[in-house]
Structure formats: C-alpha cells, structure tokens
Amino acid sequence: MDLDQLTLTHAAADLRAGKVTSTALTTEALTRAKAGADLNAFVTLDEAGALKAARAFDATGDKDQPLGGVPVVIKDNIEVAGLPCSAGTPALQGYVPKADAPVVAKLRAAGAIIIGKTSMHELAFGISGYNTAFKTGAEFGVRNAYDRSLIAGGSSSGTGAAIGARIVAGGLGTDTGGSVRVPGALNGCASLRPTVGRYPQTGIAPISHTRDTAGPMAATIADVELLDRVIAGRDAIQPADLKQVRIGVVRSMLTNLDADTEAAFQAAVVQIKAQGITVVEIEMPQLAELNGQVSFPVALYEAYDDMVAYLRHTGTGISIEALVKDIASPDVKGTYEGLVIPRKLPGPGDTLIDAKPIYDAAIKTARPVLQALYSKTFSGNKLDAIAFPTTPRVAIPSNPDSSSLENFGLFIQNTDPGSNAGIPGIQIPIALGATSKLPIGLELDGPAGSDERLLAIGMALDGVFGRLPAPR
C-alpha cells in the first residue's frame, strides 16, 4: 500500500475490491499524521473515532459507497459532529457541534472516514496559514508539505498540507478569495472552488455569504470530481475531449510572477496546446479595478453580520467582541479591530470611512459589472475557461511577515476576481519549480455553473501533467 501514490479514486476502488481494509488505510493515515506533527496540519486528530468508524465499515459497511472506508480530513471551520470546531481561533476552541455541516454529512453518508480537523489561517482571514493560536510542531504556522520552512498557503492550510504530504488523498476546505486554491497550488494538490451556491453553507464559520463556499481538495482532479459528485449529488462525468476545448489567457494575470512560475506556466501552455486545446490571448479591461471595488468592501462589511449570526447558531454565548478580543494572530486581530468591528474601510490617506455606502455600491453596481465582464469574456471569445498561474510565486518563508497585507494581495491577485464574480475555478498542479523544486499550480476559471465542464477538462489534464513527485 503506497500512500505516496494513493488517490481517493484508487483507494475507493481497492476497498470495493477487498484489496485493502479501511482499518489499514485509516491506521496508516493516522500514523503519518502523528509522524508529521511538525507540519501543524491538524488541530484535532480523532484517532479513536476514525478507527471505530473504519472497523465498522470493514465489518458491515456498504462496499458500493463512493467513498466507502476512505480517510479524509475537514477544515476546522466546517462543523463535524462531536469534534471541536475552532475556526482556528481561541474563543471557539471549546465549541463542539452536535451535528455535521451538510457538506460533511454528504461525505459521511458516502462512507468517508473523517480522521481529523485541519488547521487554518485564523478565522480564514489570510493566505499564509501562519496562525499563532495552535501548534503541534516546534514553530508556529501550518508548514509547507515540500519544505517545512515555508508557508502552506491559506486559509485551508492544513487540508492542503495534509494532502501534499500524502497523509490523506482528499478533504474539504473553504474559499472566500483563494483559500482552497492557494494552498492547493503551494502544496501540489488539486481543488475546486465551486460556483457560489452549489454547496450548502450551513454549519461553516463564515466571512462573507456573498463570497464564501466550501470546496473539495484532493490528490487529483479526478478525486476532486468524486468529492464534488458526492456533495452535489450528481452522476459521474467523463474526461473532456481536449480538442474541443478553448481557453483564454489574460495578459494582466501574468504579472508579478517569479521565474519558476513563469517558466512552468508557459511550459504548461505549450503542453496543453500539444493536446489540441485552442489557446487565445485575451484582454479583460478594468478587471483589477472592478475587483478592487468589490473584494474588501464585501468581505469586511459582511464579516460582522455573518459572524454574529454564526455565533448565535453555535449556542456558545460568545459575542463577536469576545471572539475578537481573543484573536491570536496580529494580522487578523488588526483587521477585525480596525475595520470589521467599527464597520469601516480604508479611505484616502490614512483615514477610515463608513463601509455601508461602499458595500452597497459594490453589491448593487460593481459586482454585477464584474460578473458581466466575465460573462462577456467567456461568450465573446467562445471560451470554456481562462487559464492563469494560481499564485504568482511559489511558497515564501513562514513567519509573522508572511501574513503582511502586501503578501495577502500578491497571493490572491489571480484567485480573487473569480471569487468576487461567484464563478467556479479549478486548481491543477503542473510542475515543481526548476530552481525552487516547489509546487506550482495552474487555475482554470469557467462561466458560472460550468463546474462539471471544468472538472471534465481538469480530469483530462490529470493525464497531461501527471501527479507531482511526493515530498522527500
């Protein structure tokens, strides 16, 4: 049983065929999780619960379940019955939900074995995963699967690191502006940010109801398709005929790239063209400007009311003020104290201005215009998707500076616009950097509702790029 090569799809098939037991797979995953404590990938490891579920599956489980007996992980802002759901923040450490979030219930009903809750950027508000609230290793912060001195990306840091490190082959994260795709890119795993509204959001600690969504993360796009199939309750899809695929490349999304990322992306474009995909250069005028009018105004304004409602749902009696008082990470604490709680946004110079009018303009005017720009781009150029480097750089050193506002903006420069338009995007691992030897990802964003078409294209591309080598 080679966990370095294991995928969800192969694990499920081997379990169905009786080639391996769930107890053996789950035991190995737990062993690897404990051996990799220096990753800081887990907040909670449910050894007893996972092994009990695995043994029960081996004894009486339905071998035809899509995920029957397969170990997975869940980000710690998604509720799992009987396990703490901290959202990566101290005030919620003691919150233990009685029921699974609907997305988790779907996985469990399909036979998945949940081995634990994964660590994350505190309250999902960041791209580094450098969280000072929890640690299992010598250093703070979730660490990169390929180099423990570097960031795992965020905010679904632990799920990305656990998959990249070959502890499990799949799990769930959440995504507001890049949070399943950034850690996917930096740890060499695949992921889907679904069209907003495709999955139920109940039982998930929020930032923004307009922008938030749960998202599957896994070893391959075929595995992501399996998770999406279970959550969305649909039939299996087949890989696309790449000769029938048309993809656009937006010049403005090729800025701020490091040398490894630029070389890997250009090589990937050559590879996909060789498979018969049509690639066209396109322009998206005012993309960055429109995105800026939507991005922070929506997230920072909705963060207050949405969190107040979630805290009420938890029944803990914790107020948003008490939650914020205990935030451990300085970057997140500064955002909540300076902007979210007072309902303010940065204004000209060093001023703060009332967020409500800017939020209203973002929702009523700028976001519809952004969505129209995407719609016109896809239809006018007859595109299945647009392609770009998921992150402009490979993973950077993990320390308090990695959570700077500058790094935040840099790492979501390409993932954020599609998030704000509510459209789907898949992250595909394409290479290890020639110099850095670190994972690099390619993202495909498609029109709203085109999740299955994107996954079909991604499944075909699994065969083009292959799986990245396991970390040494």
C-alpha positions as CSV (number, residue, x, y, z in Angstrom):
1,M,0.0,0.0,0.0
2,D,1.9,3.0,-1.3
3,L,0.3,6.1,0.3
4,D,2.6,8.3,-1.7
5,Q,0.8,7.4,-4.9
6,L,-2.7,6.8,-3.4
7,T,-5.7,8.7,-4.7
8,L,-9.2,8.8,-3.4
9,T,-10.4,7.1,-6.6
10,H,-7.9,4.2,-6.3
11,A,-8.5,3.9,-2.5
12,A,-12.2,3.6,-3.1
13,A,-11.7,1.0,-5.9
14,D,-9.3,-1.1,-3.8
15,L,-11.7,-1.0,-0.8
16,R,-14.5,-2.1,-3.0
17,A,-12.4,-4.9,-4.4
18,G,-11.3,-6.1,-1.0
19,K,-7.6,-5.4,-1.8
20,V,-7.2,-3.3,1.4
21,T,-9.2,-2.6,4.5
22,S,-10.4,0.7,5.8
23,T,-8.7,0.0,9.1
24,A,-5.3,-0.4,7.4
25,L,-5.8,2.8,5.3
26,T,-7.0,4.8,8.3
27,T,-4.3,3.5,10.6
28,E,-1.6,4.5,8.1
29,A,-3.1,7.9,7.6
30,L,-3.2,8.5,11.4
31,T,0.4,7.2,11.7
32,R,1.5,9.6,9.1
33,A,-0.4,12.5,10.7
34,K,1.3,11.9,14.0
35,A,4.7,11.5,12.4
36,G,4.2,14.8,10.6
37,A,3.3,16.8,13.7
38,D,5.9,19.4,12.6
39,L,3.5,20.3,9.7
40,N,1.0,21.8,12.2
41,A,-1.6,20.4,9.8
42,F,-4.1,19.3,12.5
43,V,-6.0,21.0,15.3
44,T,-7.8,17.8,16.2
45,L,-6.8,14.2,15.3
46,D,-9.7,11.8,16.0
47,E,-7.8,8.6,16.3
48,A,-10.4,6.7,18.4
49,G,-13.4,7.9,16.3
50,A,-11.7,7.3,13.0
51,L,-10.6,3.7,13.8
52,K,-14.0,2.9,15.2
53,A,-15.7,4.1,12.0
54,A,-13.1,2.2,9.9
55,R,-13.6,-1.1,11.8
56,A,-17.4,-0.7,11.5
57,F,-17.0,-0.2,7.7
58,D,-14.8,-3.3,7.4
59,A,-17.3,-5.3,9.4
60,T,-20.7,-4.3,7.9
61,G,-20.1,-1.3,5.6
62,D,-21.6,-0.9,2.2
63,K,-18.7,-1.6,-0.2
64,D,-20.5,0.2,-3.1
65,Q,-20.5,3.6,-1.4
66,P,-18.5,6.1,-3.5
67,L,-16.1,6.9,-0.6
68,G,-16.6,3.7,1.4
69,G,-13.9,3.4,4.0
70,V,-11.7,6.2,2.6
71,P,-9.9,8.5,5.2
72,V,-10.4,12.3,4.6
73,V,-9.8,15.5,6.6
74,I,-12.1,18.5,7.2
75,K,-11.0,22.1,7.7
76,D,-11.6,23.4,11.2
77,N,-14.2,26.0,10.3
78,I,-16.6,23.3,9.0
79,E,-18.7,21.5,11.7
80,V,-18.2,17.8,12.3
81,A,-20.4,16.3,15.0
82,G,-18.6,15.6,18.2
83,L,-15.3,17.3,17.3
84,P,-14.3,20.8,18.3
85,C,-14.8,23.5,15.6
86,S,-12.5,26.3,16.4
87,A,-12.3,28.2,13.1
88,G,-8.6,28.5,14.1
89,T,-9.3,30.9,16.9
90,P,-9.0,30.6,20.7
91,A,-12.5,31.7,21.6
92,L,-14.1,28.8,19.7
93,Q,-11.7,26.1,20.9
94,G,-14.4,24.7,23.2
95,Y,-17.2,24.7,20.7
96,V,-18.2,21.1,19.9
97,P,-21.1,21.0,17.4
98,K,-23.8,18.2,17.8
99,A,-24.4,17.8,14.0
100,D,-22.3,17.6,10.8
101,A,-22.4,20.6,8.4
102,P,-24.4,19.4,5.3
103,V,-21.3,19.1,3.2
104,V,-19.7,16.8,5.8
105,A,-22.9,14.8,6.2
106,K,-22.8,14.1,2.4
107,L,-19.2,12.7,2.7
108,R,-20.0,10.7,5.7
109,A,-23.2,9.2,4.0
110,A,-20.9,8.2,1.1
111,G,-18.7,6.2,3.5
112,A,-15.8,8.6,4.2
113,I,-13.8,8.2,7.4
114,I,-13.0,11.6,9.0
115,I,-9.6,11.3,10.7
116,G,-9.5,14.9,12.0
117,K,-9.9,18.7,11.7
118,T,-7.2,20.6,9.9
119,S,-5.5,23.8,11.0
120,M,-6.1,27.1,9.1
121,H,-5.3,30.8,8.9
122,E,-7.2,32.2,11.9
123,L,-10.9,32.8,11.1
124,A,-10.0,32.1,7.4
125,F,-8.7,35.7,7.1
126,G,-5.3,35.1,5.3
127,I,-3.2,33.3,2.8
128,S,-0.2,32.2,4.8
129,G,-1.6,29.8,7.4
130,Y,0.7,31.4,10.0
131,N,-1.6,31.0,13.0
132,T,-0.2,31.6,16.5
133,A,-3.3,30.1,18.2
134,F,-2.3,26.4,17.7
135,K,0.9,24.4,17.0
136,T,1.9,20.8,17.2
137,G,5.5,21.3,15.9
138,A,8.4,23.5,17.1
139,E,7.3,26.5,15.1
140,F,4.0,28.4,14.6
141,G,2.1,28.2,11.4
142,V,1.0,25.4,9.1
143,R,4.1,24.3,7.2
144,N,4.5,23.5,3.5
145,A,4.4,19.8,2.6
146,Y,7.6,20.2,0.5
147,D,9.6,22.5,2.8
148,R,8.8,23.0,6.5
149,S,10.4,26.5,6.5
150,L,7.8,27.8,4.1
151,I,4.1,28.6,4.2
152,A,1.4,26.1,3.3
153,G,-0.8,28.9,2.0
154,G,-4.3,29.8,3.3
155,S,-6.7,29.8,4.6
156,S,-7.3,26.0,4.1
157,S,-3.7,25.4,5.1
158,G,-3.9,22.2,7.0
159,T,-6.0,20.4,4.4
160,G,-3.6,21.4,1.6
161,A,-0.5,20.4,3.7
162,A,-2.1,17.0,4.7
163,I,-2.8,16.1,1.1
164,G,0.5,17.4,-0.2
165,A,2.4,15.4,2.5
166,R,0.4,12.3,1.5
167,I,-1.3,11.9,4.9
168,V,-4.7,11.6,3.1
169,A,-5.7,11.9,-0.5
170,G,-8.6,14.3,0.0
171,G,-10.7,16.6,2.2
172,L,-12.6,19.8,2.5
173,G,-11.5,23.4,2.7
174,T,-13.4,26.7,2.3
175,D,-12.7,29.5,-0.2
176,T,-13.5,33.2,0.0
177,G,-10.8,34.7,-2.2
178,G,-8.5,31.8,-2.9
179,S,-8.5,29.6,0.2
180,V,-8.7,26.2,-1.5
181,R,-6.7,27.1,-4.5
182,V,-3.7,28.9,-2.9
183,P,-2.8,26.0,-0.5
184,G,-3.6,23.6,-3.4
185,A,-1.0,25.4,-5.6
186,L,1.6,25.7,-2.9
187,N,1.3,22.0,-1.7
188,G,0.8,20.4,-5.0
189,C,-2.8,19.3,-4.7
190,A,-5.9,19.8,-6.8
191,S,-9.0,21.7,-5.8
192,L,-12.3,23.2,-6.9
193,R,-13.9,26.5,-5.8
194,P,-17.4,25.8,-6.9
195,T,-19.9,28.3,-8.3
196,V,-21.3,30.1,-5.3
197,G,-24.4,28.4,-4.1
198,R,-23.5,25.0,-5.5
199,Y,-22.9,23.6,-2.0
200,P,-24.9,24.4,1.2
201,Q,-23.0,26.8,3.6
202,T,-24.8,25.9,6.8
203,G,-22.5,24.8,9.6
204,I,-19.5,26.7,8.4
205,A,-17.9,29.6,10.2
206,P,-18.3,32.5,7.7
207,I,-16.5,35.5,6.4
208,S,-18.9,36.6,3.6
209,H,-22.2,35.0,2.4
210,T,-21.7,36.6,-1.0
211,R,-18.2,35.1,-1.4
212,D,-17.8,32.0,0.8
213,T,-18.1,28.4,-0.4
214,A,-16.8,25.1,0.8
215,G,-14.5,23.4,-1.7
216,P,-13.1,19.9,-2.2
217,M,-9.3,19.4,-2.2
218,A,-7.6,16.2,-3.3
219,A,-4.7,14.4,-4.9
220,T,-6.0,14.8,-8.5
221,I,-8.9,16.5,-10.3
222,A,-10.5,13.0,-10.7
223,D,-10.6,12.9,-6.9
224,V,-12.0,16.4,-6.7
225,E,-14.7,15.3,-9.2
226,L,-15.5,12.3,-6.9
227,L,-15.9,14.6,-3.9
228,D,-18.0,17.1,-5.9
229,R,-20.1,14.3,-7.2
230,V,-20.9,13.2,-3.7
231,I,-21.6,16.7,-2.4
232,A,-23.6,17.9,-5.4
233,G,-25.5,14.6,-5.7
234,R,-24.9,14.0,-9.4
235,D,-23.7,11.3,-11.8
236,A,-20.1,10.7,-12.7
237,I,-18.6,12.7,-15.6
238,Q,-16.1,11.7,-18.2
239,P,-12.8,13.5,-19.1
240,A,-13.3,16.1,-21.8
241,D,-12.1,15.8,-25.4
242,L,-9.3,18.4,-25.2
243,K,-9.5,19.0,-28.9
244,Q,-12.9,20.6,-28.3
245,V,-11.6,22.9,-25.5
246,R,-10.9,26.6,-26.0
247,I,-9.1,28.5,-23.3
248,G,-8.2,32.2,-22.9
249,V,-5.0,33.7,-21.3
250,V,-5.4,37.1,-19.8
251,R,-2.2,39.1,-20.0
252,S,-2.9,41.1,-16.9
253,M,-2.9,37.9,-14.8
254,L,0.8,37.2,-15.8
255,T,2.2,39.9,-13.7
256,N,4.4,39.7,-10.5
257,L,5.5,36.1,-11.5
258,D,8.7,34.6,-10.1
259,A,11.0,32.9,-12.7
260,D,9.9,29.3,-11.8
261,T,6.2,30.1,-12.0
262,E,6.5,32.0,-15.3
263,A,8.6,29.1,-16.9
264,A,6.2,26.4,-15.6
265,F,3.1,28.3,-16.8
266,Q,4.5,28.9,-20.3
267,A,5.6,25.2,-20.5
268,A,2.1,24.2,-19.4
269,V,0.5,26.3,-22.2
270,V,2.8,24.6,-24.7
271,Q,1.7,21.2,-23.3
272,I,-2.0,21.9,-23.5
273,K,-1.7,23.2,-27.0
274,A,0.0,20.0,-28.0
275,Q,-3.1,18.1,-26.7
276,G,-5.2,20.1,-29.2
277,I,-6.6,22.7,-26.8
278,T,-7.1,26.1,-28.5
279,V,-5.4,28.9,-26.5
280,V,-6.1,32.5,-27.3
281,E,-4.7,35.7,-25.8
282,I,-7.5,37.9,-24.4
283,E,-7.9,41.2,-22.6
284,M,-10.2,41.9,-19.6
285,P,-10.2,45.7,-19.3
286,Q,-10.7,47.1,-15.8
287,L,-10.6,43.6,-14.2
288,A,-8.3,44.7,-11.3
289,E,-10.2,48.0,-10.8
290,L,-13.6,46.3,-10.7
291,N,-12.3,43.6,-8.4
292,G,-10.9,46.2,-6.0
293,Q,-14.3,47.8,-5.8
294,V,-15.9,44.5,-4.8
295,S,-13.3,42.5,-2.9
296,F,-12.6,44.0,0.5
297,P,-15.8,46.1,0.8
298,V,-17.9,43.0,0.6
299,A,-15.7,40.7,2.8
300,L,-15.1,43.2,5.5
301,Y,-18.6,44.5,5.7
302,E,-20.4,41.1,5.6
303,A,-17.9,39.6,8.1
304,Y,-19.6,41.4,11.0
305,D,-23.2,40.4,10.5
306,D,-22.4,36.9,9.2
307,M,-20.1,36.1,12.2
308,V,-22.7,37.5,14.7
309,A,-25.3,35.1,13.1
310,Y,-22.9,32.2,13.2
311,L,-22.0,32.8,16.9
312,R,-25.7,32.8,17.6
313,H,-26.0,29.4,15.8
314,T,-23.2,27.9,17.9
315,G,-25.2,28.5,21.1
316,T,-21.9,29.2,22.9
317,G,-23.0,32.7,24.1
318,I,-19.7,34.1,22.8
319,S,-20.1,37.7,21.4
320,I,-18.2,38.9,18.4
321,E,-16.4,41.4,20.7
322,A,-15.3,38.5,22.9
323,L,-14.2,36.5,19.9
324,V,-12.1,39.4,18.6
325,K,-10.6,40.1,22.0
326,D,-9.0,36.6,22.0
327,I,-7.8,36.5,18.4
328,A,-4.1,35.3,18.5
329,S,-2.8,36.4,15.0
330,P,-1.9,40.1,14.9
331,D,-2.9,40.4,11.2
332,V,-6.4,39.0,11.8
333,K,-6.8,40.9,15.1
334,G,-5.9,44.2,13.3
335,T,-8.4,43.5,10.6
336,Y,-11.3,42.8,13.0
337,E,-10.5,45.6,15.5
338,G,-9.7,48.2,12.9
339,L,-12.3,47.5,10.2
340,V,-14.8,44.7,10.8
341,I,-16.0,45.8,14.3
342,P,-16.2,49.5,13.6
343,R,-17.8,48.8,10.1
344,K,-15.1,50.9,8.4
345,L,-13.0,50.7,5.3
346,P,-9.6,52.4,4.5
347,G,-10.2,55.8,2.9
348,P,-7.9,58.4,1.3
349,G,-4.6,58.9,3.1
350,D,-4.8,57.2,6.5
351,T,-8.5,57.9,7.1
352,L,-11.2,55.4,7.8
353,I,-14.6,55.8,6.2
354,D,-18.1,54.3,6.7
355,A,-18.3,50.9,5.0
356,K,-22.0,50.8,4.3
357,P,-22.2,53.1,1.3
358,I,-19.2,51.4,-0.3
359,Y,-20.6,48.0,0.4
360,D,-23.9,48.9,-1.2
361,A,-22.2,50.2,-4.3
362,A,-20.1,47.0,-4.5
363,I,-23.2,44.8,-4.3
364,K,-25.5,46.9,-6.5
365,T,-23.2,48.2,-9.1
366,A,-19.5,46.9,-9.2
367,R,-20.2,43.2,-8.7
368,P,-22.8,43.0,-11.4
369,V,-20.4,44.8,-13.8
370,L,-17.6,42.4,-12.8
371,Q,-19.9,39.5,-13.5
372,A,-20.9,41.0,-16.8
373,L,-17.2,41.4,-17.8
374,Y,-16.6,37.7,-17.2
375,S,-19.8,36.6,-19.0
376,K,-18.9,38.8,-22.0
377,T,-15.3,37.5,-22.0
378,F,-16.4,33.8,-22.0
379,S,-19.2,34.2,-24.6
380,G,-17.5,36.8,-26.8
381,N,-14.4,34.7,-27.1
382,K,-16.3,31.3,-27.1
383,L,-14.2,30.2,-24.1
384,D,-14.6,27.1,-21.9
385,A,-12.2,28.8,-19.4
386,I,-9.5,31.3,-18.7
387,A,-6.1,30.0,-17.6
388,F,-3.5,31.6,-15.3
389,P,-0.9,30.8,-12.7
390,T,-2.9,30.1,-9.5
391,T,-0.4,32.0,-7.4
392,P,2.3,34.3,-8.9
393,R,5.0,33.0,-6.6
394,V,6.0,29.7,-5.1
395,A,5.8,29.3,-1.3
396,I,7.6,32.0,0.8
397,P,9.2,31.7,4.3
398,S,6.7,31.1,7.1
399,N,7.0,33.8,9.8
400,P,4.9,36.7,11.0
401,D,5.9,38.8,7.9
402,S,4.4,36.2,5.6
403,S,1.0,37.5,6.7
404,S,1.6,41.0,5.5
405,L,-1.1,42.9,3.6
406,E,1.4,43.0,0.7
407,N,1.7,39.2,0.6
408,F,-2.0,38.8,1.0
409,G,-2.7,40.9,-2.1
410,L,0.0,39.3,-4.1
411,F,-1.0,35.7,-3.5
412,I,-4.7,36.3,-4.3
413,Q,-4.1,38.6,-7.2
414,N,-5.3,35.9,-9.7
415,T,-7.8,33.9,-7.5
416,D,-9.7,36.8,-6.1
417,P,-11.5,38.2,-9.2
418,G,-13.3,35.0,-10.0
419,S,-14.3,34.6,-6.3
420,N,-15.9,38.0,-6.4
421,A,-17.8,37.1,-9.5
422,G,-19.0,33.9,-7.9
423,I,-17.7,31.7,-10.8
424,P,-16.0,28.3,-10.4
425,G,-12.3,27.6,-10.6
426,I,-10.1,24.5,-10.5
427,Q,-6.5,24.4,-9.3
428,I,-4.3,21.9,-11.1
429,P,-0.7,21.0,-10.0
430,I,1.5,21.3,-13.1
431,A,5.2,21.2,-12.0
432,L,7.9,21.5,-9.4
433,G,9.8,24.8,-10.0
434,A,13.1,24.3,-11.9
435,T,15.1,26.1,-9.3
436,S,12.9,26.0,-6.1
437,K,11.7,22.4,-6.5
438,L,8.4,23.7,-5.1
439,P,4.9,23.0,-6.4
440,I,3.3,25.4,-9.0
441,G,-0.3,25.4,-10.0
442,L,-2.4,26.4,-12.9
443,E,-6.0,27.6,-12.5
444,L,-8.9,27.4,-14.9
445,D,-11.9,29.6,-14.2
446,G,-15.1,29.0,-16.1
447,P,-18.6,30.6,-16.5
448,A,-21.0,30.4,-13.6
449,G,-22.5,27.0,-13.3
450,S,-19.8,25.3,-15.5
451,D,-18.3,23.3,-12.6
452,E,-18.8,19.9,-14.3
453,R,-17.3,21.1,-17.6
454,L,-14.3,22.5,-15.8
455,L,-13.9,19.2,-13.9
456,A,-14.1,17.2,-17.1
457,I,-11.3,19.4,-18.6
458,G,-9.3,19.0,-15.4
459,M,-9.7,15.3,-15.5
460,A,-8.3,15.1,-19.0
461,L,-5.4,17.4,-17.9
462,D,-4.6,15.0,-15.0
463,G,-3.2,12.7,-17.7
464,V,-1.2,15.5,-19.3
465,F,0.6,16.8,-16.2
466,G,0.6,13.7,-14.0
467,R,0.9,13.9,-10.3
468,L,3.8,15.8,-8.8
469,P,6.5,13.8,-7.1
470,A,5.9,13.2,-3.4
471,P,7.9,15.4,-0.9
472,R,11.2,13.9,0.0
